């Protein structure tokens, strides 16, 4: 055992060296791409918005009292910085001279934030500088940091937490108080202070309802567990008098949001989703784009894609073989699409793109009035035509650049259920919130990349890109351990933000086989479900008065040839 322990330092160095070597080539490529991008920006005299903070920070660090901040300091002496938990390190370092100047001249600086709601670390939000206040986080990056830190410490006064919750019903507040008070022990000790003041007091008299349901294994050909839980919770809320517009489904990722939105639409619900229901990915829209691409380029790629989608859309059998040989001869997708277009001569590049889309839809037996995706595709084409002209070439370029990211947008009426990511819901509130899966850990199979300093192993390399794995974590590599702790805090904060959005009701699906630290702690807190679920509070009919709104149904979308209506 002693000999094995003596080998541990050598094994640690070997493991780090292997991790660095494995991703050394991607690191070099990233460096080359960055250098090439900087050259292009200098050549074209272009500056990205993301460059501005770094440039300001470099000026601040080089000059102790920059002229522009001196001028601003003479004009403003009181500052309020909201959502401070999501402020980046560079942004705070840029503001420090201005803050220091205001404090030195009798001014005030109010920092408003909640470390429990720091969910934008992927956008460089740095919650540690909020937790460590008034200490300066990463002060080794700042000139004269000790003096600035002392200036903050001399005037720092901790704020009084807001304990009165005017949003949620009492059962929801009580459940969250107990849950996050218990889950606090899961968070690394350094960050536990973020959940020190988690207890809130209810303001509303409504009791409300919290119901968590286990995600049971799906039967063959049945919707996934989280989709079935979502459907049941939606139906229960509707049965109790809530309008569809009172319901919000909050998901961890856009992919899950798309699946949930499509499932609810298939069940006959109207859905409003900024993240799901994207035009790109809908088979009919993709077919239209493939046909337009074939008209423009006449190549095999667009021909094969269009023929494949035609086979899928027109299929009457579950078994689809779009490229099966015909009459003993291999299928030629280009010839097949040419034959299809010859049977529909109205489809042509000679007509405006909106009209061309309408003719393709007519050829495949689809009406834009009955297909929301197709209707919004025509609307996107119309908007593009007004800005860039009605030709197909311009629209295809627009689609590749940004159009495929567009989603169906409906007005926020009482007739549509909202589906969005937890990140998009921050700052919002809804009468009924459904969280299909309370597991906040990403379920992707890929391993994340992390920058680390391998100077102890590779002295000539100041930083390296490595893939996080359990081996590096077991060896207690500093950067990897720190990233694992921050990731755990991210998951906890996502759960907190999601569970604090509802006003009257909170529904959530719980994976009873979760192995993550927070998922396991949640199951321990809940214990054994009674009658198939965990319930807190009471189920009661909604007392909200929502006007009954029956949307007018679009019957037809006209796209007649203008040549038949205009005589020159």
N, C-alpha and C positions, 0 to 999 in steps of 0.2 A: 504493500500500500504506500509505504514511504517513497519507493522508487517511482511509483505511478504519479505521486504528488510532485516529485521532482521533475517529471516530464511535462507537467502542466504548462509552465511558461513557454517551453519550446512548442508544445501543441497549439497554444494560443497564437503564437507568432505564425506558425504554419497555416492555421485556419484563416487568419486575417490576410495573409499573403495570397492564399488560394482565392479568397473572396474578391480581393482587389484584381487579381489577374483575370478572373472570370469575366469581369465587366470592364476591363481596361480599354478594349476596342470601342465599345459604345461611349465611354467617357471621352476618348480621343475624337470620335465623330461629333459628339456634342460640342466640344471645344472648337472644332473646325467650322461647324455650322454657325456657332455664335460669332466667330471671327468674320466669316463670310457675310453674315447679316449686318454686322457693324460696318463693314466696307460698303455694302449696298446702301445703308442709311446715310453714310457720309456722301456717297456719290449722288444720291437723289435729294440730299438736304432734307431728310425726313427724321423726325424724332417721335418715338412711340410715347403714348401717355404713361406707360409703365416706367419709362426712363426718367420722368420728371422728378419723382421722389428721390431717386438715387443721385441725380445731379444736384438737387437742393441739399441733400445730406452731405455731399462732398464739399459744397460751399460752406455749410455750417461748421463742418469739422476743421476746415482750413482756416476760417476766420472766426475768432472768438465772439465778435459782435458784428454780424453782417449788416450792411447798410440798409437793406430792405426791411430787416426785422427791427432795426433801430427806428425807422420811419413808422412802421406799424405800431411799435411800442409806444410812440409818442401819441398815437391816436386812440389806441385801445388799451384799457387797463383791467378789464374784467372779461374772463373767458369761460365758456361752458363747452366741454368736449363730451358729447354723448356717445353711447355704445363704446366706451373706452376699452372694454374687454376684447373688441375686434379690431383695435388699432394696431397697425404693424409697428415693428421695432423702428424702422426707418422714419415712419411718420412721427412717432413720439420724439425721436432724436432731433428731427427737424423743428418740432414745436418747442423743445426745451429752452432755447435762448429767448424765445418770445415769452414763455411762461416765467422764466427767471427774471426777465426785465419787468414784467407786470408785478410780480411779488416784491421785487426790490423797491418799487415805487408806490407801495400801498395798495396795489390791486388785489384781485381775487381770481382764483382758478378753481372751477368746479368740475370734477371728473365724475361722470355718471356711467354706471355699468353694472353688470351682474356676471360674475365669473361662471355661474351655473349655466349661462346662456351663450358661452363662447363656443360657437360651432363653425367658425369660418377660418380655422387654422390653415386650410388648404388655399385660402386667399391671403396668407401671410398674417392673419390675425394672431397676436401674441398675448395670450392671457396671463403669462407668467409675470409680465411687467405690471399688470393690475394686481395680482396676488401679492407681489413683493413690495408694493408701494408702502412707504415712501423710498425704499431702496431702489436704486437704478439697476434694472436687469441688463446684463451684458455691458456693464459700464466700462469694461476694458476697451470697448470700441470707441469711447468718447474721450476727447481731450478735456483735461481739467474736470474729470468726472467726480472726484471726491468733493470739490467745492460745490458743484451743482447739487450733489446728493445732500450735503449738509444744509444747503439753502432750502431744499424741499422738506427735510426733517424738522427744521426749525418752525415751519408754519403749518405742518401737516396736521389735519384734524380728521379722524375717521368719521365717515358719514353714518347717519342713523338708518338702519335697514327699514324698508317699507313693509310693515307686517300685515297691513289690512289688504286683503284680496277682494276686489270689487268685481271680479270677473266670474269666478267659478262658484258652483253650488257647494254647500258645506261638506257633503260626502266626498266630493272630489278633492277638496282642500285637505280634509282629514286623512284621506288615503295617501295623498302625496306627502304629507308631513311625516307619516309613519314610514312609508316606503323609502324615501330618500334619506331619512334619518338612519334607517338600517343599512342602506346601500353605501353610505358614506365610508364605512370601513373598507370597502372594496377599492376605493380610490387611493393611489399612492399617498403616503403620509404628508408629503410636501404640499399636496393640492387639497387636502381635506378641509382647509380653512374656507375653501369656496362654498362648502356645504355646512358651514357652522351655523348660519342664520337661515336655515331652510324652513323653519316653522312659520306658518302664516295663520291669520285669523279671518274667518269668513265674514262678509258684510251682508250678503244676500240671505234671505230666509229660506229659499228653496233648498230641499235636501239633496236632490239630484241622484244620479246613479253611476256607479263604476262597475263594469262587468268585464272580466277577463276570461277568455275561452281557450282551451287547449287546442293546438293545431294537430288534429288527428290525421293519420295516414290516409291518403286519398285512394279510393278504389280505382280499378283500371278504367280508363276512358272518362274518369270523373274530373272535374276541375280541381286544381291544387287546393290544399287545406286553407291557405290564406284567402283564396278567392271565395271559397264556400263560407268561411267565417265572415268575410265582408258582406256577402249577399244576405246572410241571416241577420246581421246587425242592421243593415240598411232597411230590410223589410220590417224588423221590429220597431225601428224608429218611425217609419212611415205608418205602421199600424197604430202607433200611439199618438198620431196627430201631428207629427213634425212634417214640414214641407221638405221636398228634395233639396231646396236651397239652404236649409238649415244644417245639412249634413256635409261634413268634410272628411275625406279619406286621406290620411297622411302616410307617406311611404318613405322608405330609406333611399331609394334610387329611382331614376327616371324609367329604367327598364321595368321595375315593378309597377310604377305608375301607369305605364302604357298597358301592361297586362290587366291591371285592375280596371282601367278606363274601358278597354275593349270588352271585358267581361260584363261590366255594367251596361254598356250599350247593347250588347247581345241579349241582355235580359229585358231590354225595353226602357231603360232609364235614360234620361237626358244627362249628359256629363259635361262639365266645364273643367278643362284641364290645361294649364300652361305647359305641362311637362309631358303628358300622354297625348294620344290621338294626333300624332305627327303625320303630316302628309307623306313624308318619306317613309316607306315601309308598307304603305297600303298597296295591295296588289293592283287595284284598278289604276291608281295614280302612277305606280311604277310602270304599268303597261303603257299608259299614255306617253310617259316620258321616253320609254324605249322605242315606241313607234315614231315619235318626233325625232329621236336620235337617229333612227334608221333612215327616215326621210332626208335628214341632213347629211349623213355620212355614208349611208349605204353599205356599212361594214358588217362583218360576220358577228361581232360582239353584240351590237344592238339587235341584230336579227335573231340571234339565239336567245337573248333575254326576252324579246317581245314574243317569240314563238312559245317559250316556256311559260310565260305569264298567261298567254292566251289559252294554253292547255289547262292551266290551273283554274282559271276563271270559268271556263266552259266545261270543266270536268263533271261528269255525272257519277263517276266511280271514285272510291277512295284511292285506287291505284292509278297513278299518273305516270305515263311514260312518254313525255313529249318528244324525245329524240329516238324513239323506236324505229327500226327500218320499215319502209313502206314498199310493199310489193317486192320484198327481197333486196331492196336497194337502200343504202344509207341515206338518212334524211339530210337535205341541204337546207339549213335554216334560212339562208339568203333567198334561195329560190322559193321556199315556202312563204316568206313574207312578201315577196314580189307577187306571188299568186294571190295572196290575201288582199293586197292593195289594189290589184287589178279588179277584184270583185267589189271594191269600194272606191271608185274613181273620184268621189267628192273630196277624199282626204288628199290634200296637196299643200306644198309649201307656198303656193301662190295666194293663199288666203291668210288673213290675220291669225295669229296663234290662238286667240280665244275661240274663234270660229272653228279652227282646225281641231282643237280639243273637243269641242261639241260634236263634231262629225265623227271623231274616233269613238266617243262615248255612244253615239247612236249606232255605230257599226257593231259594237259589242253588246248592244241591247241594254245599256245603262242610261238612266236619266239623271242629270245633275239635281233635279228637284227631289229625287229620292235617295241620293247618295251624298252625305255631308262632305266626305273627303273630296269627291269630284267637284262639288260646288265650290269649295274653298280653293281647289286647284285652279278653277276658272277665274275666281276672284283674284288669286295671286298673279295669274297671267295677265289679267286686266290691269292690275296695279303696275306691273312691270311694263306693260305696253304704254301706259300714260307717261312713264318716266324715261323709257329707253327705246320706244318704238314697238310696233306690233309684229316684228319678224320673229320666226322660230329660233334663229341663231342667238339673238339677244336673250330670249327667255331661257334657253338651255344653259347659257353662260350664267345667268342669274340663279338658276336652280342649283347648279354645281357650287356656286359661291355661298348662297344663303337660303335659297328657296326650300331645300329639302329639310331644313330645320323648323319650318313653319308648322304650327299646330292649329287645329280647329279652334276657333275662338267664338264663344257664345256670350251674349250679354248676361251679366250676373242677375238672373231672375230667380224666383222661388221655385222654378221648375227644373233646375239643373243641380245635380250633385257635384261638388267640387273635389277634384283629385289633384294633389300637389305633393311635392317633396316637403320634408320637415324643414329644410333650409328655407324654402319659399314661404312657409307658414309663420316664420318668426315675426313676432310683433302683431299677429292677427289672432282672432278668436272666433269660435263657431259654437252654435248651440249644441251640436252633436259632433263628436270627433271619433272616427274609427281608425285604429292603427292595426292594419292586417297582421303585422309581425312586429312584436316588441323586441326582437333581436336586432340590436343596432350595430353589430359587427358585420362588416362586409362579407358577403358569401362568395366572392370571386376566388378563383383558383390561383391567380397570379400573385407573386410576391413583390412587395413594394421595394423601391430603390431609395437609398439614403446616402447622403454625402457624409463622409467621415474623414478624420485626419489620421492617416496611417504612419505618421512620422516615426513612431517607435519601431516600426517594422520596415517601412520603405522611406528612409530619410529624405530621398530626393523628390518625393511626391507630396506636395503640400495638402492635397485633398484627393479623394477617390470616391467613385460611385460604387456602392456594393448593394447586393440583394439581402434583405433582412431574412434570416432564417433562425431556427431554434438553436443551432450550434453557436452562432454569434451571441445569442441571448444568454445561453448557459455559460459562456465564457466571460460574461459581464463586460462586453465592449461598451464603453461609456455612451457613445452616440446611439447604439442600438437599444440599450436599457432605457435611455431617456425617451427615445421615440416610442417604445412600448408603453411607458407610463403616460405619455401625452395622448396616445391613441386610446388608452383606457378612459382617460378623462373626456376625450371627444365622444366616446360611446355613451358615457354617463350623461353628458350634457345634452346629447341628442334625445335621449330618453326623457330627460327633464323638460326640454322644450316641447316635445310632443305631448307629454302628459299634462302640461299646464295650458294647453290651448282651449279645452272645452269649457263651455258655460254651464250646460245642464247634464250632459251625459258623456262618459268616456267608455269606449269599447276598445279592446285590444286582444289580439291573438298571441298566445304564448307557446313557444316551442318547448315541449316537455322533455326533449332530449338535448337541450342546449348544454354545451360544454364551456362556453365562454364565462369569464369571471362574473360579469354582470348578469348574464342569463341564469347562471347557477344560483347566484345570490337572490335573484328575483323569485325563482322556484322555491328556495328555502323560506323566503319571507311569506309566500302565498300558502305553503303547506298543501294539504290534500284538498282538491276541489269538492265542493258539495253540489250534488245533482249536476255534475258535468261542467261546472264553471265556478269562478270566484266572483261573488257579488258583494257590493257595499252600497248602502243606501236603499232606495225603494224605487220601483218602476211605477211611473204615473203618467197619465196623459199630458200632452203638452198644453200649456195655457197660452201659448203664443198665438197671436192673431195674424195669420198670413193670408193676403188676398188670393183668391183662386185665380190662377192665370192659365189660360189655355192658349198656347202659341198658335198663331196662324200658320197653316201648313202650306208650303210652296208647292204648287201643282205643276208648273212648267217653267223651264228656262229657255227663252228664245235666243236663237243665234242664226237668224235668217241672213242670207247673203245680201249685203248692202247694195249689190249691183241691181237687184230686183226692185229696189225702193228708191233709187236715185238715178235720175235721167240727166245726162249732160248734153 
